[in-house]
Amino acid sequence: RMEVTIRHLTDDIDVDREFIRHFRDRKEKPETYDGFTGWSMMLDAIVKAAAHGVGGEKVRTFKERGVTATIATQTPDGNISIFAGAPGLWDRHEQGYLLQAFCRDAEWFGNRVALEAAEKLAGFMMARDGALLVGMSPAFTALSRLTGDLRYVDFLRDRYLIEGGEKEYVSVVPLNGADHVYSNIEWSFSQLAYAEETGRRFATVEDSARKILKGGYSPRELYAKGHARELQRRLGGDFLSVTGTLGGLPNLGEYWDESQIGQQPWGETCASAYLMRFLAQWSKRHPETICGDLYERVMYNALFGAQSHDGRKQRYFSPFSQPGEWWPREGYCCPNNFRRMVFEIPDSVFLRTPDGFAVNLFAPATLKTKGLAVEMTTAYPDDGTVELKVTSEKAGKVRVRVPRWTGLADAGSWRVYDYAAGETSVRVEFPMVIRLVKGRRAQEGRFALMRGPVVYAVPMGGAYIDCWKFDLSRPMTFRDGCVEASMIDDHYRRPRYDVKLVPFAAENRKRVYFGTLGEGGPAVVDDEFYGCSVFLGENQTKANTR
């Protein structure tokens, strides 16, 4: 996914013609869709790709040109915009993500010019009245950390009301409101980042700690004070779909919806990306395995299902009851929030622990750090075998996440293995059992077919596909990345079809829920996330890795 994504950006898109020219040649009515280019998000994605070495020197040069060309459009007052005169509706949205890209380039590549441009742009934004939009808070938190300047976190506290709850949130971010999924999760993510930054920065300075945190909240308490409990309730209820998508409502598609209808518009890609981003942020501080379980569910289905196999097309929405549509342009939010998230995935594979490391995601990967090298070999999620070769200067422990879907005795926990100084091999086997997951609400009485973290869908075709049902009297098998099953058309004369169900991420998927006929077949289970307390440590089995 990373390779096809960056190849499309570097080889197929003229970023100057498509994006940067709008910043260089500002207009009162820019020639862009809805007054937002999405270049800020794409640039942030390119910086992340370069930091991970994706595409080598070619991508690094591409990144440097993009950052330099964007900074060249900055006016003496610090503004970077596509608007001449009055700012547009999404102006600060774009600027917030430009700040994030500049801050990352400064931190990871030592680009002082990018940091100076970020400070000038942030100063312009703080001096100008206007709505506070998604993307700004993480940027100001990062800028405070990089510069040591307290004005940026003071701005979040005083103008963004970052320490408040839903009432305060709606008052400062009126455009989308608390019912908008992407914005809602970003607010929780922002509160967590702010709390950790200020708590870490002022932990040894009592007066400053009181100034910033007021009541002396710990990062966890401050986070819980905001959206966390409501977010937890929704993710453990009917708002989360079997594919990991969030958001629906007729004609909108971006707002909390527990109907489980799953028809277009449904499951905004921005919401999927931010859910993964939040889970990654949380799991690195509070290592609860359910974060990794949900992260991979969203990744393999909702996120990967929003991109074509060649990386040239993206989906704004990913419904699960119909195929969905391809977004007709490179710009705007969803294609580029997808790209930002794809290049963050490597950060969540391994986690550091006090006595070694943890394996949070399963993929062919290598980890190299001081005194430790790890090589992971696997064909997951097609295969449940994970092999680790650990080379270490001293003995330690590796913790491996055991997904809840395995049904093993230690499912939902971290399985601990010892490794010695020198070279140690670890082999883990997860049973990849096909299962039928019960539908809820609009899908009551129907079932989705899963194997591991992957949801499988019937491909396009069949005149009465909505009337098909799983024939449980015949076995289901996994072969060549597909689940082979028999289905019966219950509409007319009940013909039987031998069908290859494709992963939800396949381009030709259609729908995932169906009824059943006959007896036998895979186990019928509830979704493992339904009814779970996802984040705050309630009803969790987790490793003592702090």
Backbone torsions as a table, in degrees:
resi	resn	phi	psi	omega
1	ARG	NA	-42.3	178.8
2	MET	-63.6	-41.5	-177.3
3	GLU	-64.8	-47.0	-178.1
4	VAL	-70.8	-30.2	179.4
5	THR	-67.2	-49.0	-177.0
6	ILE	-72.6	-31.6	178.1
7	ARG	-62.3	-41.1	178.6
8	HIS	-64.5	-41.2	-178.3
9	LEU	-65.6	-43.1	-175.4
10	THR	-81.1	-32.3	-171.3
11	ASP	-101.0	-26.6	-170.3
12	ASP	-108.8	-18.7	-172.1
13	ILE	-112.0	128.0	171.3
14	ASP	-86.6	94.3	-171.6
15	VAL	-67.2	-28.2	177.7
16	ASP	-67.4	-49.3	-179.4
17	ARG	-68.0	-38.9	-174.9
18	GLU	-78.2	-33.7	-170.3
19	PHE	-131.1	-61.7	-165.2
20	ILE	-64.1	-31.9	-178.9
21	ARG	-59.6	-28.7	179.9
22	HIS	-68.9	-31.1	176.6
23	PHE	-77.2	-34.0	-179.2
24	ARG	-74.6	-38.5	-177.3
25	ASP	-114.3	76.1	-175.6
26	ARG	-65.9	147.2	178.5
27	LYS	-138.6	155.7	177.2
28	GLU	-64.3	-34.2	174.9
29	LYS	-125.6	89.3	-176.3
30	PRO	-60.8	151.9	-179.8
31	GLU	-86.3	55.7	-179.4
32	THR	-131.4	158.3	179.7
33	TYR	-69.2	119.2	173.6
34	ASP	59.1	22.7	175.9
35	GLY	68.6	27.9	-180.0
36	PHE	-146.1	125.2	-176.9
37	THR	-87.6	-37.4	-172.7
38	GLY	84.1	0.9	178.8
39	TRP	-61.2	-34.7	179.9
40	SER	-58.5	-43.0	179.1
41	MET	-70.0	-41.1	179.1
42	MET	-63.8	-41.3	179.1
43	LEU	-63.1	-41.1	176.8
44	ASP	-61.3	-39.8	177.6
45	ALA	-63.7	-40.5	-178.7
46	ILE	-66.1	-39.9	177.3
47	VAL	-61.5	-42.7	179.1
48	LYS	-65.1	-41.2	178.9
49	ALA	-61.5	-44.6	179.8
50	ALA	-63.2	-37.8	179.8
51	ALA	-64.2	-32.1	178.5
52	HIS	-88.4	1.5	178.1
53	GLY	77.6	10.6	179.5
54	VAL	-68.0	125.1	179.0
55	GLY	80.9	-0.9	173.8
56	GLY	62.8	-146.6	-174.8
57	GLU	-64.6	-29.7	179.5
58	LYS	-60.4	-44.6	-178.6
59	VAL	-72.5	-36.8	178.6
60	ARG	-62.6	-41.8	177.0
61	THR	-65.6	-40.0	177.7
62	PHE	-60.7	-41.2	177.9
63	LYS	-63.2	-48.1	-177.6
64	GLU	-61.3	-40.4	178.3
65	ARG	-65.8	-40.7	-179.9
66	GLY	-65.0	-44.1	179.5
67	VAL	-65.0	-45.9	-178.5
68	THR	-62.5	-44.3	-179.1
69	ALA	-65.3	-35.2	-180.0
70	THR	-71.4	-44.2	179.1
71	ILE	-63.1	-31.3	179.9
72	ALA	-63.8	-18.5	179.1
73	THR	-88.4	-3.1	-176.9
74	GLN	-73.6	131.5	178.7
75	THR	-86.5	164.6	-176.9
76	PRO	-55.7	-27.2	179.2
77	ASP	-79.3	-1.7	178.0
78	GLY	98.2	-7.7	-174.3
79	ASN	-73.7	140.1	168.5
80	ILE	-129.5	115.7	-171.5
81	SER	-157.7	162.3	172.3
82	ILE	-98.8	-1.2	-175.9
83	PHE	-104.0	133.6	169.5
84	ALA	-95.9	128.2	-177.3
85	GLY	88.6	-134.3	-176.0
86	ALA	-64.2	141.4	-180.0
87	PRO	-67.8	154.5	177.7
88	GLY	-86.6	173.2	-177.1
89	LEU	-57.7	-40.8	-174.0
90	TRP	-104.2	16.3	-175.7
91	ASP	-57.8	-49.9	-177.8
92	ARG	-70.9	-27.4	174.5
93	HIS	-60.4	-49.7	178.4
94	GLU	-62.4	-44.0	-176.9
95	GLN	-66.0	-35.3	178.2
96	GLY	-60.5	-41.7	-179.8
97	TYR	-76.8	-28.2	171.6
98	LEU	-63.1	-41.9	176.6
99	LEU	-58.2	-43.2	-180.0
100	GLN	-62.5	-42.4	179.9
101	ALA	-64.0	-43.7	179.7
102	PHE	-64.0	-42.9	-179.0
103	CYS	-63.3	-41.8	179.4
104	ARG	-67.2	-38.9	179.1
105	ASP	-65.2	-37.4	178.2
106	ALA	-67.6	-43.0	-176.3
107	GLU	-72.3	-44.2	-172.3
108	TRP	-88.3	-27.8	-175.8
109	PHE	-119.9	3.5	177.7
110	GLY	67.8	28.5	-176.7
111	ASN	-82.4	95.6	-179.3
112	ARG	-66.6	-33.6	179.0
113	VAL	-62.4	-40.1	178.2
114	ALA	-64.6	-39.4	179.5
115	LEU	-66.4	-41.0	177.1
116	GLU	-63.2	-40.9	177.9
117	ALA	-64.4	-38.2	178.2
118	ALA	-64.1	-42.1	180.0
119	GLU	-65.8	-40.6	178.4
120	LYS	-64.7	-43.2	180.0
121	LEU	-66.5	-42.0	178.9
122	ALA	-63.3	-39.8	177.3
123	GLY	-62.1	-40.8	176.8
124	PHE	-62.4	-43.8	-177.7
125	MET	-66.0	-40.1	-179.4
126	MET	-69.0	-29.4	-177.8
127	ALA	-81.6	-15.4	-175.1
128	ARG	-103.2	132.9	175.1
129	ASP	-70.9	153.5	178.7
130	GLY	155.3	167.3	-179.5
131	ALA	-65.5	149.9	175.8
132	LEU	-97.0	126.4	-170.6
133	LEU	-120.9	164.6	178.5
134	VAL	-54.8	138.3	179.2
135	GLY	106.1	-22.9	-175.2
136	MET	-76.9	-44.3	-172.3
137	SER	-61.8	-50.1	177.5
138	PRO	-59.2	-31.9	-179.6
139	ALA	-67.7	-45.3	-179.6
140	PHE	-68.7	-34.1	175.7
141	THR	-63.6	-45.1	179.2
142	ALA	-63.9	-40.2	-178.8
143	LEU	-65.5	-37.8	176.1
144	SER	-62.7	-42.0	-179.0
145	ARG	-65.8	-40.4	-176.0
146	LEU	-75.0	-32.9	-174.5
147	THR	-102.8	-20.8	-174.1
148	GLY	75.6	10.2	-178.2
149	ASP	-88.4	117.9	-176.2
150	LEU	-74.5	-10.8	-179.3
151	ARG	-59.6	-32.4	-174.4
152	TYR	-73.5	-40.4	175.9
153	VAL	-76.7	-29.1	173.8
154	ASP	-62.3	-39.1	177.8
155	PHE	-61.1	-43.2	178.8
156	LEU	-64.2	-39.4	-179.4
157	ARG	-71.1	-44.6	-170.9
158	ASP	-88.0	-37.6	-177.3
159	ARG	-100.1	-36.1	-178.0
160	TYR	-88.9	-14.2	-178.3
161	LEU	52.0	44.7	-171.5
162	ILE	-65.0	-20.0	-179.3
163	GLU	-86.9	2.0	-175.1
164	GLY	-92.7	-173.8	179.8
165	GLY	-106.7	-153.9	-173.4
166	GLU	-64.5	-37.8	-179.3
167	LYS	-60.9	-45.5	179.0
168	GLU	-66.2	-38.8	-179.8
169	TYR	-59.4	-47.8	-178.2
170	VAL	-63.6	-32.6	-177.8
171	SER	-71.4	-29.2	-176.8
172	VAL	-103.4	-19.9	177.8
173	VAL	-124.3	70.1	-172.4
174	PRO	-75.2	-18.3	-170.1
175	LEU	-63.8	-49.9	-178.7
176	ASN	-99.2	-36.0	177.9
177	GLY	81.1	175.2	-174.0
178	ALA	-72.9	-15.4	-178.3
179	ASP	-88.1	-3.8	179.0
180	HIS	-85.1	120.1	-168.9
181	VAL	-61.4	-53.2	-176.7
182	TYR	-57.6	-47.6	-179.7
183	SER	-65.2	-38.5	-177.9
184	ASN	-63.8	-45.9	179.5
185	ILE	-68.6	-38.1	178.9
186	GLU	-61.9	-35.8	178.4
187	TRP	-63.8	-44.5	177.5
188	SER	-63.9	-42.5	177.1
189	PHE	-59.7	-42.4	-178.7
190	SER	-67.1	-40.8	177.8
191	GLN	-61.4	-41.3	180.0
192	LEU	-64.3	-46.3	-179.8
193	ALA	-63.7	-41.2	179.3
194	TYR	-64.0	-45.6	-177.9
195	ALA	-63.9	-42.7	-179.6
196	GLU	-68.6	-38.7	179.7
197	GLU	-66.2	-50.3	-177.7
198	THR	-70.2	-37.7	178.4
199	GLY	-64.9	-39.1	179.8
200	ARG	-72.1	-41.5	-175.9
201	ARG	-66.7	-37.5	-171.6
202	PHE	-111.5	16.2	-176.0
203	ALA	-60.2	-29.9	-177.7
204	THR	-106.4	5.4	179.3
205	VAL	-120.7	97.3	-169.0
206	GLU	-60.2	-44.8	-176.9
207	ASP	-64.3	-44.1	179.6
208	SER	-66.4	-35.4	178.3
209	ALA	-62.0	-42.5	178.9
210	ARG	-66.7	-37.2	-178.7
211	LYS	-62.6	-44.3	-174.9
212	ILE	-85.0	-45.7	-174.4
213	LEU	-94.7	-1.7	176.5
214	LYS	55.6	-89.6	-175.3
215	GLY	-79.0	6.1	178.5
216	GLY	74.8	33.4	179.7
217	TYR	-63.7	142.5	167.6
218	SER	-75.9	160.4	177.5
219	PRO	-52.4	-41.0	-178.1
220	ARG	-68.0	-40.7	-179.8
221	GLU	-67.4	-41.4	179.0
222	LEU	-64.0	-40.9	178.5
223	TYR	-62.0	-46.5	-179.2
224	ALA	-64.2	-26.3	179.9
225	LYS	-64.7	-24.2	-178.1
226	GLY	-91.6	-122.4	-171.9
227	HIS	-88.4	-3.4	-165.0
228	ALA	-58.6	-46.5	-173.8
229	ARG	-67.9	-36.9	177.1
230	GLU	-69.7	-39.4	176.8
231	LEU	-61.8	-42.4	177.9
232	GLN	-59.9	-44.9	-179.0
233	ARG	-61.6	-40.2	-176.7
234	ARG	-71.5	-40.1	-179.9
235	LEU	-70.1	-23.7	176.7
236	GLY	-93.9	6.9	-177.9
237	GLY	-120.1	-145.0	-173.5
238	ASP	-87.7	-2.5	179.7
239	PHE	-73.4	-29.7	-179.5
240	LEU	-85.8	128.4	179.6
241	SER	-89.1	167.9	-178.6
242	VAL	-63.9	-25.8	179.2
243	THR	-87.1	-1.1	-178.7
244	GLY	86.7	4.0	178.7
245	THR	-81.1	157.3	178.6
246	LEU	-135.8	143.0	172.2
247	GLY	100.4	137.3	178.2
248	GLY	-156.8	-126.0	-176.7
249	LEU	76.7	131.4	-178.0
250	PRO	-56.0	134.7	175.4
251	ASN	68.1	1.6	-179.1
252	LEU	-120.6	-65.2	174.0
253	GLY	80.6	-6.1	-174.8
254	GLU	-113.1	5.5	-172.8
255	TYR	-115.7	155.4	-178.0
256	TRP	-53.3	129.6	-177.1
257	ASP	-148.0	121.0	-179.1
258	GLU	-105.4	17.7	-177.4
259	SER	-73.5	-25.5	-176.4
260	GLN	62.8	28.9	179.0
261	ILE	-71.2	-47.7	174.6
262	GLY	74.5	23.0	178.4
263	GLN	-105.1	153.0	-179.2
264	GLN	-55.8	133.1	-3.6
265	PRO	-85.2	133.1	-178.9
266	TRP	-153.1	136.2	172.7
267	GLY	74.7	69.9	179.8
268	GLU	-62.8	135.9	-178.7
269	THR	-63.7	-35.1	176.1
270	CYS	-57.8	-41.1	-179.5
271	ALA	-65.3	-41.0	178.1
272	SER	-62.1	-44.0	-179.6
273	ALA	-63.5	-42.7	-177.7
274	TYR	-74.2	-28.5	173.6
275	LEU	-65.1	-44.7	177.2
276	MET	-61.9	-42.5	-179.0
277	ARG	-62.3	-43.0	179.2
278	PHE	-65.9	-43.9	179.6
279	LEU	-60.5	-39.7	178.5
280	ALA	-64.9	-43.4	179.8
281	GLN	-62.3	-43.2	-176.8
282	TRP	-70.9	-43.6	-173.8
283	SER	-67.3	-26.3	179.9
284	LYS	-73.7	-20.8	178.2
285	ARG	-102.7	-32.9	-177.6
286	HIS	-132.2	89.5	-166.6
287	PRO	-75.1	74.5	176.6
288	GLU	-95.7	128.0	-172.1
289	THR	-63.2	-23.5	-178.2
290	ILE	-64.9	-24.4	176.0
291	CYS	-64.8	-44.7	177.0
292	GLY	-67.1	-36.6	178.2
293	ASP	-60.4	-47.3	-178.1
294	LEU	-72.8	-36.7	178.7
295	TYR	-56.7	-48.3	-177.4
296	GLU	-71.4	-30.2	175.2
297	ARG	-61.6	-47.6	179.4
298	VAL	-65.1	-42.9	-175.5
299	MET	-62.5	-53.1	-174.0
300	TYR	-71.2	-19.8	-175.6
301	ASN	-114.3	-71.9	-175.1
302	ALA	-62.9	-47.4	-175.1
303	LEU	-73.9	-55.7	-178.1
304	PHE	-65.1	-25.6	177.1
305	GLY	-72.6	-6.4	-179.7
306	ALA	-97.4	11.0	-178.9
307	GLN	-136.7	142.4	174.1
308	SER	-72.4	161.1	-175.2
309	HIS	-64.8	-25.3	179.4
310	ASP	-92.5	-0.1	177.5
311	GLY	78.9	5.8	-174.3
312	ARG	-93.6	-10.7	-179.1
313	LYS	-133.6	148.4	177.9
314	GLN	-132.9	157.7	176.1
315	ARG	-106.5	137.5	171.8
316	TYR	-76.1	-39.4	178.1
317	PHE	-124.6	151.9	178.0
318	SER	-130.2	76.7	178.6
319	PRO	-68.1	157.2	-179.5
320	PHE	-112.7	3.2	177.3
321	SER	-111.1	3.9	176.9
322	GLN	-161.4	167.9	-170.8
323	PRO	-63.4	-37.6	-173.3
324	GLY	91.5	169.8	-174.0
325	GLU	-122.2	152.7	176.0
326	TRP	-86.9	137.7	178.0
327	TRP	-70.6	132.0	-169.3
328	PRO	-83.4	5.6	-176.5
329	ARG	-142.4	164.2	179.2
330	GLU	-83.5	-25.9	-175.5
331	GLY	-85.1	-173.5	179.6
332	TYR	82.4	-170.9	-165.3
333	CYS	-81.6	-53.2	-168.8
334	CYS	-61.6	-46.7	178.9
335	PRO	-57.8	-35.0	-173.5
336	ASN	-92.0	-24.9	168.0
337	ASN	-69.0	-33.9	172.5
338	PHE	-58.4	-49.2	-177.3
339	ARG	-63.7	-40.3	176.9
340	ARG	-58.8	-43.2	-174.5
341	MET	-72.0	-37.2	-178.7
342	VAL	-57.2	-39.4	-176.9
343	PHE	-85.1	1.5	172.4
344	GLU	-95.5	-15.5	-174.6
345	ILE	-56.4	-41.8	-179.3
346	PRO	-57.0	-27.3	-178.6
347	ASP	-67.2	-16.1	-175.3
348	SER	-105.8	5.6	-178.7
349	VAL	-73.3	-52.3	180.0
350	PHE	-113.9	144.3	174.9
351	LEU	-122.3	142.9	177.7
352	ARG	-82.1	140.7	174.7
353	THR	-128.0	163.4	-177.2
354	PRO	-60.5	-28.8	-175.5
355	ASP	-118.7	21.3	179.1
356	GLY	158.3	-123.0	-178.9
357	PHE	-154.0	165.9	177.3
358	ALA	-124.0	148.7	175.4
359	VAL	-105.1	111.4	-174.0
360	ASN	-98.4	-34.7	176.9
361	LEU	-126.5	154.5	-174.8
362	PHE	-114.9	116.8	-178.7
363	ALA	-164.5	158.1	171.8
364	PRO	-59.3	116.9	-171.9
365	ALA	-157.2	156.2	173.1
366	THR	-129.1	144.9	176.2
367	LEU	-125.0	127.4	177.1
368	LYS	-130.4	117.7	177.1
369	THR	-143.8	177.6	-173.9
370	LYS	-60.3	118.2	176.2
371	GLY	76.4	6.1	-176.1
372	LEU	-148.0	134.1	173.4
373	ALA	-136.1	135.1	-178.4
374	VAL	-130.7	133.9	173.3
375	GLU	-121.3	122.6	179.9
376	MET	-110.1	130.2	178.7
377	THR	-122.1	127.8	-179.9
378	THR	-167.1	157.2	171.2
379	ALA	-109.8	19.8	178.6
380	TYR	-56.6	140.3	7.0
381	PRO	-94.0	5.8	175.6
382	ASP	-67.5	-33.3	-177.0
383	ASP	-128.0	147.0	-175.7
384	GLY	-95.2	9.1	179.5
385	THR	-91.4	128.6	178.1
386	VAL	-126.1	122.6	179.8
387	GLU	-115.7	134.0	179.8
388	LEU	-120.4	134.7	170.6
389	LYS	-115.6	112.7	-174.3
390	VAL	-107.4	124.1	174.5
391	THR	-117.9	117.0	-171.4
392	SER	-138.6	150.5	176.5
393	GLU	-78.4	-18.8	179.0
394	LYS	-145.2	163.3	-179.6
395	ALA	-69.5	155.2	179.1
396	GLY	-168.6	-166.4	-178.9
397	LYS	-129.3	140.1	172.7
398	VAL	-112.8	132.2	178.2
399	ARG	-109.0	129.4	-177.0
400	VAL	-114.9	126.4	178.3
401	ARG	-66.6	128.0	176.3
402	VAL	-103.0	106.1	-174.1
403	PRO	-61.2	148.5	179.7
404	ARG	-63.8	-31.3	-176.5
405	TRP	-67.4	-15.4	-178.8
406	THR	-67.0	-28.4	-176.8
407	GLY	72.3	9.7	179.9
408	LEU	-72.3	164.6	-178.2
409	ALA	-60.5	-33.2	179.8
410	ASP	-103.4	20.6	177.9
411	ALA	-59.4	137.9	-179.0
412	GLY	87.4	9.6	-179.9
413	SER	-126.1	177.6	171.7
414	TRP	-97.9	121.1	176.7
415	ARG	-86.5	128.1	-171.1
416	VAL	-102.5	130.7	175.2
417	TYR	-124.5	142.7	175.1
418	ASP	-89.6	144.1	169.5
419	TYR	-129.3	148.5	-175.6
420	ALA	-99.3	168.6	171.2
421	ALA	-63.6	137.1	-173.1
422	GLY	104.4	-139.1	-176.5
423	GLU	-114.6	132.0	180.0
424	THR	-133.1	138.5	176.3
425	SER	-108.1	137.8	177.8
426	VAL	-128.4	132.6	179.2
427	ARG	-124.0	128.8	-179.2
428	VAL	-122.3	136.1	179.0
429	GLU	-121.1	123.7	174.6
430	PHE	-110.8	129.6	177.9
431	PRO	-70.4	120.3	-178.3
432	MET	-94.5	78.9	-174.2
433	VAL	-94.3	134.3	173.8
434	ILE	-72.3	135.9	-179.3
435	ARG	-141.9	155.6	176.2
436	LEU	-105.6	122.9	-177.1
437	VAL	-100.6	127.1	-176.6
438	LYS	-63.9	137.1	173.8
439	GLY	-83.1	161.2	-179.8
440	ARG	-132.8	162.8	179.4
441	ARG	52.2	-115.8	-177.7
442	ALA	-63.5	-20.0	-179.2
443	GLN	-101.6	14.7	178.7
444	GLU	-57.0	132.9	-178.9
445	GLY	84.8	-1.6	176.5
446	ARG	-114.3	170.8	-174.9
447	PHE	-140.7	145.7	172.3
448	ALA	-105.1	143.2	-178.5
449	LEU	-97.3	128.8	-179.6
450	MET	-130.6	152.7	170.9
451	ARG	-141.7	117.2	-171.4
452	GLY	62.3	-137.9	179.4
453	PRO	-86.2	1.0	-171.1
454	VAL	-98.4	132.8	172.5
455	VAL	-92.4	137.7	-179.4
456	TYR	-110.5	145.0	-174.9
457	ALA	-127.7	152.1	172.5
458	VAL	-73.8	132.3	-179.5
459	PRO	-71.8	166.9	179.0
460	MET	-60.8	145.6	-179.5
461	GLY	124.8	158.2	-178.8
462	GLY	94.5	118.5	-173.8
463	ALA	-63.5	-35.5	-176.0
464	TYR	-120.7	44.0	-173.5
465	ILE	-59.4	-30.0	179.4
466	ASP	-64.9	-19.4	-179.3
467	CYS	-98.1	2.9	179.7
468	TRP	-72.2	150.1	176.7
469	LYS	-136.1	150.9	176.2
470	PHE	-69.5	131.7	174.1
471	ASP	-90.7	101.1	-174.3
472	LEU	-74.4	-10.3	-179.3
473	SER	-76.7	-10.2	-179.6
474	ARG	-115.4	145.6	-176.3
475	PRO	-70.2	152.4	172.7
476	MET	-108.2	137.5	-177.2
477	THR	-131.4	156.3	177.2
478	PHE	-108.4	127.6	-179.8
479	ARG	-153.8	131.0	175.0
480	ASP	54.4	42.2	175.5
481	GLY	80.3	1.9	-178.9
482	CYS	-125.3	157.4	173.0
483	VAL	-101.5	121.5	179.3
484	GLU	-92.5	125.8	-176.4
485	ALA	-144.6	161.6	173.6
486	SER	-101.0	136.7	178.7
487	MET	-131.0	149.5	-178.2
488	ILE	-117.1	130.7	175.1
489	ASP	-79.9	106.6	-175.2
490	ASP	-85.1	11.3	-175.9
491	HIS	-91.1	-42.6	-173.3
492	TYR	-149.7	116.0	175.2
493	ARG	60.3	5.8	171.1
494	ARG	50.8	52.4	174.6
495	PRO	-69.0	151.7	-179.7
496	ARG	-105.1	139.3	178.3
497	TYR	-122.7	136.1	169.4
498	ASP	-90.6	115.8	-169.6
499	VAL	-118.3	140.9	169.3
500	LYS	-98.8	106.6	177.8
501	LEU	-77.9	133.7	-174.3
502	VAL	-102.9	155.3	175.1
503	PRO	-57.1	150.3	179.9
504	PHE	-58.5	-27.8	-179.9
505	ALA	-74.8	-6.4	179.3
506	ALA	-69.0	146.5	-178.2
507	GLU	-66.8	-28.5	-174.3
508	ASN	-98.4	19.5	178.3
509	ARG	-69.1	155.2	176.9
510	LYS	-124.3	-67.5	-178.1
511	ARG	-144.9	160.3	-170.9
512	VAL	-115.9	-18.2	-176.2
513	TYR	-104.1	135.2	178.7
514	PHE	-147.7	160.6	173.2
515	GLY	-80.9	-178.1	-179.7
516	THR	-131.6	154.1	173.9
517	LEU	-134.7	144.1	177.7
518	GLY	85.9	-175.3	-178.5
519	GLU	-122.7	162.5	-179.1
520	GLY	95.1	-154.4	177.2
521	GLY	82.6	-169.3	-176.4
522	PRO	-65.4	164.6	176.6
523	ALA	-66.0	142.9	176.1
524	VAL	-101.2	122.4	-172.2
525	VAL	-134.6	160.0	168.9
526	ASP	-77.4	153.9	172.4
527	ASP	-59.7	132.2	-174.9
528	GLU	-65.3	-15.4	179.0
529	PHE	-91.9	-13.0	-176.4
530	TYR	-70.1	124.0	179.4
531	GLY	84.5	1.5	-178.5
532	CYS	-82.6	148.6	168.5
533	SER	-91.3	106.4	-161.8
534	VAL	-78.4	-43.6	-167.1
535	PHE	-113.8	-30.5	-166.0
536	LEU	-91.4	17.0	171.4
537	GLY	85.3	7.4	-179.7
538	GLU	-86.5	134.3	178.5
539	ASN	57.9	36.0	-177.7
540	GLN	-110.7	145.8	168.3
541	THR	-109.1	116.4	-172.9
542	LYS	-142.3	164.7	-178.2
543	ALA	-80.0	150.7	172.6
544	ASN	-87.3	74.6	-173.3
545	THR	-106.8	5.1	-178.5
546	ARG	-70.2	NA	NA
